[in-house]
Amino acid sequence: MDKGQEHLRAGAVAADSSCRLVACQYLSGQLDALVTQMAGVRRNEDIEPVHQARVASRRLRVALGMFADCFGTKKVSRWRKRIRRLTRGLGPARDLDVHIAFVEAVLAGPAEGDRRSHPGIERLLLRLRQDRLAAQPKVVKALDSLVAGDTLAEMHGEIERARFILRTQDVPLQSPPAAARAASHMRRRQRDLLSAAPVLNDPEDAIGHHRLRIAAKKLRYTMEVCVPVFEDLLDGAIKAVKKLQSFLGDIHDCDAWIANLGTFIEQERNRTIAYFGHARPFNRFKPGLEFLRAERANHRRQVFAELVEYWQRLDEERFWSDLETMLETYIEIAPRPNHDKPDEPIHGTEEETEDDSPSQ
């Protein structure tokens, strides 16, 4: 046995070869996606690199949690913590990018109400752009910290070494153990989502809706990791959960706008008083800010109603039970590798609990 094989077998808790290959293939793709965006994140000439880098970092964390035993749980825990720092470091910049794009679209769109709204909206856009410039050094610092720690290089080396060995052994992506493991992770994420669903009975439970959004996001990412095992059988389910996530993301954005606009109105009023000695000049900004706050509240009510209707339709169509049936059926008929000796059993631990904070 060569050194690479020794590392693969002795350096990590035993896991099924197909599971390891699924992990390596997915993680390799997400690492490439993250590294590809890093130069654009530093240049800050477009909003997409920050968005794509943040998504890739989240997907890496989800996949590492699912397959920690393939590389060693202590090592993976260290990787995940360092990548999580990047996710958090990119978060404020991404939120500001989204807010700036929205306000720019409002100003460029058809006039709403009267022109009295524009001064306040333009002042908000000015402050958002100032905040985004101030956030950029923190973004670069988060990137520098990840690179300096050699986390990405270490991950790449471990993953590609394992992937090469598995490919030379002609290991398939599909096997009963891989199907069982993938189904177990999806079931867990589905249970988390369904257990959070009662918050849909309360239109005002913003914290509960945010938790439901996080659960939907984790289920979707988990499904995407498992696509090589189930092929196109997950296409419809991923599309449905992605739509749920979109509704919930829109609602969360509205909640953030409503809260932040209240804070911004108070801060801008205080700035005006500090500069002029009184608040009268602020009156020209207030109509636009109040208009945006009312618009976001109305939009939230509309999207929440659409979300509840969509959830009810999924229930009526037995979406969740059909997904469970598909998973059970596929495990029974999953392709079996044509190897002389059986695959190693899975002895890995459950994935680490994902620790997204409400700010993410």
C-alpha distance (Angstrom), angle and dihedral (degrees) to the residues before:
residue distance angle dihedral
M1 . . .
D2 3.81 . .
K3 3.79 124.8 .
G4 3.80 93.5 -98.6
Q5 3.78 92.3 54.7
E6 3.80 91.2 45.4
H7 3.79 89.7 53.6
L8 3.78 91.8 48.0
R9 3.80 93.4 50.8
A10 3.80 103.6 32.1
G11 3.80 100.5 29.7
A12 3.79 95.1 61.5
V13 3.75 138.3 33.0
A14 3.81 110.2 -87.7
A15 3.81 113.8 -89.7
D16 3.78 132.8 171.7
S17 3.80 111.9 -84.0
S18 3.81 93.6 -126.4
C19 3.80 90.5 51.9
R20 3.78 90.0 51.9
L21 3.79 91.5 50.0
V22 3.82 92.4 49.2
A23 3.81 88.8 50.4
C24 3.80 94.1 47.6
Q25 3.79 94.2 46.8
Y26 3.80 94.5 49.4
L27 3.79 96.2 41.8
S28 3.80 91.5 47.9
G29 3.80 90.5 54.7
Q30 3.79 93.5 48.6
L31 3.80 92.7 46.8
D32 3.80 89.1 53.1
A33 3.82 90.0 48.4
L34 3.80 91.5 51.6
V35 3.80 95.9 46.3
T36 3.83 91.5 46.1
Q37 3.81 90.5 58.5
M38 3.80 98.6 45.5
A39 3.80 97.4 87.6
G40 3.81 90.9 50.2
V41 3.79 90.8 48.5
R42 3.80 89.5 55.4
R43 3.81 94.0 47.1
N44 3.82 92.6 48.6
E45 3.79 93.0 -158.8
D46 3.80 94.7 131.0
I47 3.80 135.0 25.0
E48 3.81 97.4 -130.1
P49 3.84 99.7 76.5
V50 3.80 92.5 58.8
H51 3.80 90.8 47.0
Q52 3.81 95.0 47.2
A53 3.81 93.0 44.0
R54 3.80 91.1 51.2
V55 3.80 92.4 48.9
A56 3.81 91.2 48.7
S57 3.82 90.7 50.6
R58 3.79 91.0 52.2
R59 3.77 92.6 47.8
L60 3.80 90.4 49.8
R61 3.80 90.7 53.8
V62 3.80 92.9 49.4
A63 3.80 93.3 48.7
L64 3.80 93.4 45.1
G65 3.77 89.2 52.4
M66 3.78 90.9 52.3
F67 3.81 95.0 48.9
A68 3.80 103.8 30.2
D69 3.83 91.8 131.9
C70 3.79 91.0 59.8
F71 3.81 91.6 69.9
G72 3.81 104.7 17.1
T73 3.79 124.5 -76.9
K74 3.82 96.3 -118.9
K75 3.77 92.6 50.8
V76 3.79 92.6 45.8
S77 3.79 91.2 48.3
R78 3.80 88.9 56.2
W79 3.80 91.9 48.2
R80 3.78 92.6 49.3
K81 3.80 93.7 49.9
R82 3.80 91.7 52.1
I83 3.79 93.4 46.5
R84 3.79 89.8 47.1
R85 3.80 88.5 58.4
L86 3.80 88.1 57.0
T87 3.82 91.8 48.6
R88 3.78 89.6 52.7
G89 3.79 92.6 43.2
L90 3.80 91.1 55.6
G91 3.82 94.7 43.2
P92 3.83 102.0 84.1
A93 3.81 92.0 44.4
R94 3.81 91.7 50.0
D95 3.81 91.9 49.0
L96 3.80 90.7 50.8
D97 3.82 91.4 48.0
V98 3.81 90.0 54.0
H99 3.79 92.7 46.8
I100 3.80 93.0 48.4
A101 3.81 91.8 49.9
F102 3.81 90.7 50.3
V103 3.80 94.5 49.5
E104 3.81 91.4 46.1
A105 3.81 89.1 52.6
V106 3.81 91.2 50.4
L107 3.80 91.3 52.2
A108 3.80 92.5 45.6
G109 3.80 94.5 46.1
P110 3.79 130.4 82.8
A111 3.79 113.6 -59.1
E112 3.80 113.4 -90.7
G113 3.80 117.1 -155.1
D114 3.77 107.0 -27.2
R115 3.78 137.4 -33.8
R116 3.80 90.7 -94.5
S117 3.80 87.3 85.7
H118 3.80 95.0 64.3
P119 3.83 101.7 74.5
G120 3.79 92.5 56.2
I121 3.80 93.7 44.9
E122 3.81 91.3 47.3
R123 3.80 90.6 50.0
L124 3.80 89.9 51.2
L125 3.80 90.4 50.6
L126 3.81 90.4 51.2
R127 3.81 92.0 53.2
L128 3.81 92.7 45.7
R129 3.80 91.4 52.8
Q130 3.79 90.4 48.6
D131 3.79 90.4 50.9
R132 3.81 91.3 48.7
L133 3.80 91.9 53.9
A134 3.80 89.2 49.6
A135 3.83 90.8 50.3
Q136 3.81 95.5 53.9
P137 3.84 97.2 79.9
K138 3.82 88.8 55.4
V139 3.80 89.8 51.3
V140 3.81 91.2 52.6
K141 3.80 90.7 45.7
A142 3.81 90.6 54.1
L143 3.81 90.4 51.9
D144 3.79 92.9 46.1
S145 3.79 91.4 50.5
L146 3.79 92.6 53.0
V147 3.80 93.2 47.3
A148 3.81 94.0 44.2
G149 3.79 90.7 53.6
D150 3.82 90.4 56.8
T151 3.80 88.5 -130.6
L152 3.79 95.6 138.0
A153 3.81 93.4 44.0
E154 3.80 91.4 48.8
M155 3.79 92.4 48.2
H156 3.79 92.3 47.2
G157 3.80 92.3 50.8
E158 3.81 94.4 48.4
I159 3.80 94.5 44.7
E160 3.81 97.4 45.4
R161 3.80 93.1 45.6
A162 3.80 91.5 52.3
R163 3.79 91.8 42.8
F164 3.81 92.5 52.2
I165 3.80 93.0 51.2
L166 3.80 92.7 47.8
R167 3.80 92.7 48.6
T168 3.80 92.3 50.0
Q169 3.81 87.1 54.1
D170 3.82 89.9 53.4
V171 3.82 91.8 -122.8
P172 3.84 112.3 179.7
L173 3.78 123.7 -131.3
Q174 3.79 91.0 -132.3
S175 3.80 126.9 63.7
P176 3.83 137.5 134.1
P177 3.84 92.8 -100.5
A178 3.80 91.3 49.2
A179 3.81 91.0 48.6
A180 3.80 91.5 47.8
R181 3.78 93.1 49.6
A182 3.80 93.8 45.6
A183 3.80 91.3 48.5
S184 3.81 91.1 49.0
H185 3.80 92.0 54.7
M186 3.80 92.8 46.2
R187 3.80 92.0 48.4
R188 3.79 90.7 51.9
R189 3.79 92.5 50.8
Q190 3.80 91.0 45.0
R191 3.82 90.7 52.3
D192 3.80 89.8 51.0
L193 3.79 90.4 51.7
L194 3.82 95.5 46.7
S195 3.80 92.5 45.8
A196 3.82 89.1 55.3
A197 3.82 94.3 46.1
P198 3.85 97.7 90.5
V199 3.83 87.8 77.4
L200 3.80 85.9 77.9
N201 3.81 86.8 76.5
D202 3.81 88.8 68.4
P203 3.83 115.2 58.4
E204 3.82 90.6 -169.2
D205 3.83 98.6 54.2
A206 3.80 97.0 105.1
I207 3.82 93.7 164.4
G208 3.80 91.5 51.1
H209 3.80 91.8 47.6
H210 3.80 89.5 52.1
R211 3.81 90.7 52.6
L212 3.79 89.8 49.6
R213 3.81 89.0 51.5
I214 3.81 91.1 53.0
A215 3.82 90.3 49.0
A216 3.82 91.2 50.8
K217 3.80 91.5 48.5
K218 3.81 92.7 50.9
L219 3.81 92.0 48.0
R220 3.80 91.1 50.6
Y221 3.81 93.8 48.4
T222 3.81 90.7 46.9
M223 3.79 90.5 52.0
E224 3.79 90.9 49.8
V225 3.80 90.7 53.1
C226 3.81 88.9 52.6
V227 3.82 97.3 50.1
P228 3.85 94.6 101.2
V229 3.81 89.3 57.2
F230 3.81 96.5 48.0
E231 3.82 99.3 26.1
D232 3.82 112.3 -161.6
L233 3.81 94.7 -12.2
L234 3.80 89.5 93.1
D235 3.81 97.4 48.7
G236 3.80 95.8 96.5
A237 3.79 93.7 42.7
I238 3.81 92.8 50.1
K239 3.80 90.6 49.4
A240 3.82 91.6 50.9
V241 3.81 94.6 47.8
K242 3.81 91.0 44.9
K243 3.80 88.6 56.2
L244 3.81 90.4 50.5
Q245 3.79 89.2 49.8
S246 3.81 90.4 50.3
F247 3.82 92.9 53.3
L248 3.80 91.8 46.8
G249 3.81 92.5 45.4
D250 3.79 90.8 52.9
I251 3.80 90.1 50.2
H252 3.80 91.6 49.1
D253 3.81 91.0 50.3
C254 3.81 89.7 52.8
D255 3.81 91.0 50.2
A256 3.79 89.7 51.8
W257 3.80 91.7 48.4
I258 3.80 93.6 49.6
A259 3.80 92.5 49.5
N260 3.81 95.7 41.4
L261 3.79 94.5 46.5
G262 3.80 90.3 54.7
T263 3.79 89.4 52.7
F264 3.81 92.6 43.8
I265 3.82 92.8 51.6
E266 3.79 90.8 53.7
Q267 3.81 93.5 44.9
E268 3.81 94.0 48.0
R269 3.78 91.4 47.9
N270 3.81 90.0 52.3
R271 3.82 90.5 48.7
T272 3.80 89.4 52.9
I273 3.80 92.3 50.5
A274 3.79 91.6 47.3
Y275 3.82 91.7 51.7
F276 3.82 102.0 37.9
G277 3.78 101.3 23.1
H278 3.82 91.2 -120.6
A279 3.82 138.8 52.1
R280 3.82 100.9 -121.3
P281 3.87 96.3 103.9
F282 3.80 88.1 56.1
N283 3.81 89.9 66.4
R284 3.81 91.0 80.2
F285 3.81 90.9 58.3
K286 3.79 98.8 44.1
P287 3.86 99.9 74.9
G288 3.82 93.5 58.4
L289 3.78 93.6 46.1
E290 3.79 92.6 47.9
F291 3.79 89.2 46.9
L292 3.82 90.9 55.3
R293 3.79 92.5 47.1
A294 3.80 92.1 51.3
E295 3.81 92.0 45.0
R296 3.81 92.1 52.3
A297 3.83 91.5 48.0
N298 3.81 91.3 51.0
H299 3.80 91.5 46.4
R300 3.80 90.6 50.9
R301 3.81 92.1 54.2
Q302 3.79 90.7 50.0
V303 3.81 95.0 48.2
F304 3.81 92.4 44.9
A305 3.80 90.0 55.2
E306 3.81 90.0 50.5
L307 3.81 90.3 48.7
V308 3.82 93.2 52.3
E309 3.80 90.5 48.0
Y310 3.80 91.4 50.0
W311 3.80 92.8 48.0
Q312 3.80 90.5 50.9
R313 3.79 90.0 50.9
L314 3.80 90.9 52.8
D315 3.81 89.4 51.8
E316 3.80 92.3 48.2
E317 3.80 90.6 50.3
R318 3.82 90.2 49.6
F319 3.78 89.5 -123.4
W320 3.81 96.6 159.7
S321 3.79 96.7 45.1
D322 3.82 91.0 45.5
L323 3.79 89.5 52.6
E324 3.80 90.2 52.6
T325 3.80 91.0 48.7
M326 3.79 91.2 50.8
L327 3.79 91.5 51.8
E328 3.80 93.0 49.4
T329 3.79 92.5 47.0
Y330 3.78 94.7 48.1
I331 3.79 93.4 50.0
E332 3.80 88.7 57.7
I333 3.80 94.2 50.7
A334 3.83 100.0 32.6
P335 3.83 113.1 140.4
R336 3.80 113.0 -96.6
P337 3.81 119.6 -140.4
N338 3.76 115.0 -112.5
H339 3.82 95.7 -130.3
D340 3.80 127.7 144.3
K341 3.79 90.9 -128.3
P342 3.80 126.9 38.0
D343 3.78 123.3 -100.7
E344 3.76 118.1 -94.8
P345 3.80 113.5 -98.4
I346 3.78 120.5 -109.4
H347 3.78 112.8 -104.9
G348 3.79 97.3 165.2
T349 3.77 124.3 130.5
E350 3.77 124.5 -115.6
E351 3.77 112.8 -81.9
E352 3.75 117.9 -87.2
T353 3.76 115.2 -94.2
E354 3.78 109.0 -96.4
D355 3.76 109.2 -120.5
D356 3.78 107.4 -155.6
S357 3.76 111.9 163.0
P358 3.82 122.1 -140.1
S359 3.80 88.8 -105.9
Q360 3.79 89.7 65.7
